[in-house]
Amino acid sequence: MSLATVGALAWTARRARGADRRWRLLIELAMVPSSVALVWHVYWAFAHGSALTTRMFGAAQAFLVIVVLALAGVLSFPTDPLDAADRRIGAGRAGRRWYAITTLDCLVVVGSVVLLVWSVLLEPLIRARHVDTAGLLSGVMSATSFLILVAGILLLATFRRPRSGLALALLGAGLSAMLGYTTIYLIAIVEKGRSTSPAVEVLAVAGWLSILLACLVPMPSSAAPSRRRDRRTLWVQAALPYLALGVVGGLSVGELIADGAVGPVETYGLLALLLVVLVRQMLMLGENTRLLVSVQASRQELHHQAFHDPLTGLGNRALFADRLDHALASRAGRPFALVFCDLDDFKRVNDTLGHGAGDELLQITAARLRGAVRSGDTVARLGGDEFALLLEDGHDDPETACRRLATTIRAPCQLAGRSRPIGASLGLVLADPARHPVADSLLRDADLAMYAAKRQGKGGLVVYRPDLSTPESAPQIRAHLDQALRGDDPASVLGVHYLPVVDLRSSRTVALDAAPCWTRPRTGQFSSEPLYRLADEAGLTLPLLDVVLRQTCRDLAARGARRIGVPAFVTIPMNRDLEETPIAGVADLLVDHDLPPQAIILTLTGTCGLAAAAPFLRRLAARGVRFALDGVGGEASSFAAWHALPIEIIKLDRSLTRAGDASAHGRTVLVRDAILAAAARLDLTVIATNLDDSAQARELAAAGCHLGTGPLYGSPHPMNEVPTGAHPAHPAEPADARTRDPRQPVGTGRGGGGPT
């Protein structure tokens, strides 16, 4: 049975990995000399007529090596911590320290038990019967070794989570059977017997069989879910060796009081145990020191994480608020300024280049801000793309310092392999003891100045002025817009006005371009461009789009668009998943208002979501919805959209419809004509945008772009005020024989040719 167990351990070790393989190999190495000793034992029994040996042959004196290997195998059994946070068993010095402490615990506990058994049972028997010392020593060592191994199993089961409780239980049962067998063997030696009962041999066979079955149990990759160790478990684990040693010490004191002396075995055994406990205490001191250093490092890391932004390494809002409060408390002797910085069009970077590029842009901006200020200044990321700077290190002219800072920020950087400028709007406020008693008021004024810079066209610097602080300042505007979109602001008028799209040859209105507008009593009117920008900054683009679509359908239905055939363009951003926007229900919305699918033409802006949006847009096109592409020829345009998306109409970017200076006019005309020629080959209708000059309109009409819109034809008006005949600002020219009725639907003709 012992040879079969060794073979099973070797076979399963070849198939196992990691700790599961390690414990099998170590137990196997320990069992090989044990099997050899058993062969010698059989030889002794046949040669001497006795099953009890009085001495051990030379190879068996390597008993200590066997115990060390077996104990290492037991402690290597795959286990996990009781608490997931406890990682004391692992690679490196911490793992070796744990093994050493557990081994010493086993020695202290077992040594204490052996000393107790010796003092209470063995020593009196030896004195009375004069037992052979060599045989007795052999039996005591065997029993002690198995007792150490069983103690190791119990420590693992108590203070760890075995990955296979069944395998550990079988291993413990086998070692316990061996312990029982060696104990009976020891008793037989003490009783001076020559043999043991054959039934006792069955106990040894059962022990080997149990170890064999343990190595055949499959080992899972992880243990059951961890449980948090309670205080009782921690206390027992720490105090166990000292309790055992205390019992032995108490026994020795009792013996000293009763007999006036302590036996040599107890004396040397107690001294050995004290030495083991001392070594254990030193190891525990090192472990506690390591844990203390780890706790201090963790506290420092948590403190850093609590007050710093993980992406940029800058201070966060909490740290900035603390520094700002400190600056306000000591401002009498140290004047300071606050700068609020917000990146322009940061969302577009995320949408077009990906969030990785957006994170890189934030890191580049943070590094530039940190490098552009003095060591005594504070730079923090408040969240998103918002940064704040506290300038309190003796800046004589904060405004000049901010302008240098803005120049540093806006320098081009490499993003996604391309050089891109960084746009940033800055608001500066000087600390005023009378106006800024608390940090919130100072932050609010800096925020107002920053939004004033954005309203001036982005990329600027505005120094706070008292006239910026009104009930309708930027933060309040965003809140009011949200209320207006929900219909909760009775003072707001949120509607849709329309620009005429005219035939450049006949000056007749052939379509309308929907432009949302928002009016409040104290702020006046927000036109479409600043309104779209404000909605984008406030995260209200989708609610605004829903309002525009619904209002446009109502206006078309009221005008009778089914009869007149004048469609309306509605601008749609491509920088998001269109299936999650109001666009998904536009076909049903047209049906609800009894409008044909051609009544609304969706104008797509940007091409960042081209691949993802194409299948969805084709499904809408199959239901009769038409699409136009905006900004053709501009910075964000892409020829890929011409064939990937189901578009019928393209809108020329203003850079192609407004020629600019004379030096660039020739190249602009070549690019424009190339686009018009390509559109003609693809049966795409072309609309010129931002027209403000009659000569410009005539030039485009002669080049083959027969539709246009812009300031030349007036400002946006309600639908019932938009003329449907020849526009007075651009008198009709004589139509040739090829001109068709302009009231027919836009975008079904050939090339750049106008309405058909």
Order of alpha helices (4+ residues) and beta strands (2+ residues): alpha-alpha-alpha-beta-alpha-alpha-alpha-beta-alpha-alpha-alpha-alpha-alpha-beta-alpha-alpha-beta-beta-alpha-beta-beta-beta-alpha-beta-alpha-beta-beta-beta-alpha-alpha-alpha-beta-alpha-beta-alpha-beta-alpha-beta-alpha-alpha-beta-alpha-beta
